[in-house]
Amino acid sequence: MEFGYVISGFAVGLLVGVTGVGGGSLMTPLLVFLFGFKATVAVGTDLLYAAITKTGGVFVHHNTHKSVDWRVVGWMATGSLPSAVITIFVIKHLIQIEKDISGIITHTLGVALILTAVALIIRSYLTRKKMREIEDTIISSGRFDKIQIPATIFTGIILGALVTISSVGAGVLGTLALLFLYPKMSTLKVVGTDLAHAIPLTAVAGFGHWTLGHVNFELLGTLLIGSLPGIWVGSHLSVKIPEKTLRLILATLLLVIGLKFVLV
């Protein structure tokens, strides 16, 4: 079974390396349906898994591409981190009153996967529709629309709760929100900024689930053994495989899995 975890980690890592999405969206359902883990353990383990695997990507985006807008990261985190902490306390309270949270997490996970599938298709359309500008003069000069900052914080609040409950949404939903909120921000900077925000969010949410006993560290280590090489290989293959086809397949898969979770 441990070999199966390594292979699964490699497969998900490979897909993430090629398409840039699919980590939490695929890993959590995989752990639930293929390996039979409880939804709570799958979510908690996947959150820490995401925090670790995405850290390397941020180093590349920040040091090599200079494609992280840390002010936007800060505004999103202002909403998402407190939201994640509050959500953990709500989950803890539900456990204390002996409320079955597995059903809540499973249903939320299904909804998050469906939203992610739709967001993936919309994001692909937005990024293909026209070449986004290399740099946003409004952002680079420090001038922001009055609605952008509160809207970014509010987006963080929604993402914080959704990601903490389901482990899904920090990637595709986050980038989709940034594409709408900052239409002149380059795609590379959108990806880098969302990736940078996802790390503290998944780390805080993952730590919260750890305190609730929802993290399997043996599983986490085994998944990482497979996923880290998978991401490296996928990153090199990304220029050779048609991304449009892969993202359509991924969106369809997420939609089917999401409906299965919702209808269970």
N, C-alpha and C positions, 0 to 999 in steps of 0.2 A: 504493500500500500504506500510506503514511503517513496518508492520509485515512481508511483503514480502521481504523488504530490510534486515531485521534481519535474516530471514531464509536463504536468499541468502548468506549473510555474513557468517553464520554458515557453510553452505554447502561448500563454497569456502575455508574457514578456515580449515574445516575438511580434505579436499583434500590436502591442503598445508601441514598440519600436518602429513598426512600419506605418501605422496610422496615427499615432499620437494619442489614441483614446482606447478605452476598453478595459482598463485595469480593474477598477472596482465593479464595473458593469458586468464583467464576465467572471471574475474570480469568486465573488460572493455566491452567485447562482451555482457555479461549479462546485463549490464546497457543500452547498445544501443538497443539490440534486444528485451529483455524481458520487460524493463521498459521505453523504448522510449526516453532516454536521448540523447542529441546531442553528437556526438563523441568527441567534444572539452571538454565538461563538464565531460564526462565519463573518458577521459584520465587524465585531471587535478585532479579530485577527487581521481582517483585510484593511482596516483603517491604519494600523501600525505598518502593515506591509506597504501600503500606498505612501505613507510618510517617508519610509526608508528609500523606496525605489525612485521617488520623485526628487529626492535631494540631489542626486547626481545631475539630473536634468537642469536644475536651477543653476548649478555651478557653470554649466555650459552656457546657458542663456545670459547669466550675469557677467561672467568673466570674458567669454569669447564674443558673444553677439551684442552685449550691452542692451539686451531686449527686455529688461524688467523695469516697469514704472513703479517704484517703491511707494510713491504717494498713493496710487490707486490700490496697491496691496494693503497699505495701512488703513485706508477707508473701508475696504471690504472686511478686513480683520476686525475693525472696530465693531462691526455688526455680527460677524460670524463666530468669533471666539466666545463672547458672552452668551450668544445663542446656543453654542455647543455645550457650554457648562450648564446652562439652565436646563437644556434637554436631558443631559445626564442625570441631573437631580430629579427631574420629572420621572425618568425611567426608574431611578432608584426608589422613589416614592411608590410607584406602581408595584415594584417588586415587594416592598415592605408590606403593602396591604394585600399581598398575595394575588395581585392582578396578573393574569397571563399576558406577558408582553410579546410572546413569540408571534401571536396572530397579528398584533399591531405592527411589529417589525416586518413580518412577511408581506402584509398588505402594502405598507409604505414602500417596501423594496420593489414590489411589482409596479406601483404607480411611478416610482422614480425611474425604473427601467423603461417604461413606456414614454415618459417625458424625455429621457435621454435619447431614445430612438428617434423621436420626432425632432429633437434639437439637433441631432447629428445630421439629419437630412437638410434642415434649414441652414445649419452652419455651412455645409458643403455648398449649398446654393449661394449663400451670401459671399463666400470667399471666391467662388468661381464667376459670379456675376460681373465683377469688375476688379481690376487690380487696385488694391488698397494702397494709399499713399505710404511712402517710406517713413515719413515722420509727421506727426501731427503738430502743427505750429502752435495751436492753442495749448496743448499739453506741454510742449517743450518750453514755452514762455511762462508757464505757470498760471495761465488764465483758464478758468473752468466755468462752464455754464452753471447758474445757480441751482439747477435741478440735479446736476450730475453727482455732486457729493452726497446729498441725502439719498438719492436713488441708488448709489453704489453701496452705501451703508445698509439700506433696506435689503438690497440684493444679498448682501453678506448675511443678514439675519435669516433670510429664507434658506440660503445654502447651508448655514450652520446647523439648523434644525434638521434639514433633509439628509445631509451627509452623516450626521451623528446617528440618526435612526436607521439609515439604510446603507451607509458607506458609498452611496452612488450619487453623482451629481457634481462633484468638485471639478471634474474635467470638462465634459461637454457642456453642461448647463452653465458653468462658470464662464467659459469662453464665449458662449452664445450671448450671455448677458453683457459681456464687455464689448462684443461686436455691435450690439445695439446702443449701448451707453456711450461708446467712444468710436463713432463711425469712421473717423479719420486716423485712428491708431492703426499702425501696420499689423498685419496678421502675425508676424513673428513676435512683435511686442505683446499682442493679445495673448498668445500662447505662453510666452515667458512670464507675463504678469500673473496669469491664472495659475500657472504651475507654482510660482513662488507663494501665492496665497494658499494653495492647496496643502502645502507642507505643514504650517502651523495648525491649520484647521484639522487635518487628519490626525496630527500628533496629539492635539488636545482631546479630540473625540476618542481617539484610540486609548489614550491614557485613562480617560473616564471609564471606558468599557473594561479596561484592565482592573480598575478598582472594584468593578462589579463582578469580576471573575469571568469575563467574556473573551479572554485572549488565550489561545493555545500557542505557547512559545515554541514548542517542538515543531508544530505545523508551520509556524511563521518562518523558522530557520530553514526548513526543508523547501518551502516555496521559494525563498530567496535564492537558494542554491541553483534552482532552475531558471528563475526569472531574470536575474542579473545578466547571465550570458545571453538569454533570449532577447533582452532589450538591446544589447550590443549588436547581435547579429541582425535584428530587425532594423536597427538604425542604418546599417550598411545596405540592406536590401531595399530600403524605402525608395531609393531612386530608380529601382528596376521593376518594381511591381506597380501596376496601375492602381493608384489610391482610390479613384472613383468607384471602381468595382468592389474593392475591399470594404469601403465604408458603407456601400449599399447592402452588402451581405451582413455586415456587422449590425446595421440599423434593423434589418429584418429579423436577425437572430435575437436582438434585445427586445424587440416588440413581441415576439413569440414567447420568450421567457417571461417578460413582464406580465403578459396576459395569463400565463400559467400560474404565476404567483398570486395575481388578483383573484383568479377564479378558483383557487384551491380552497 
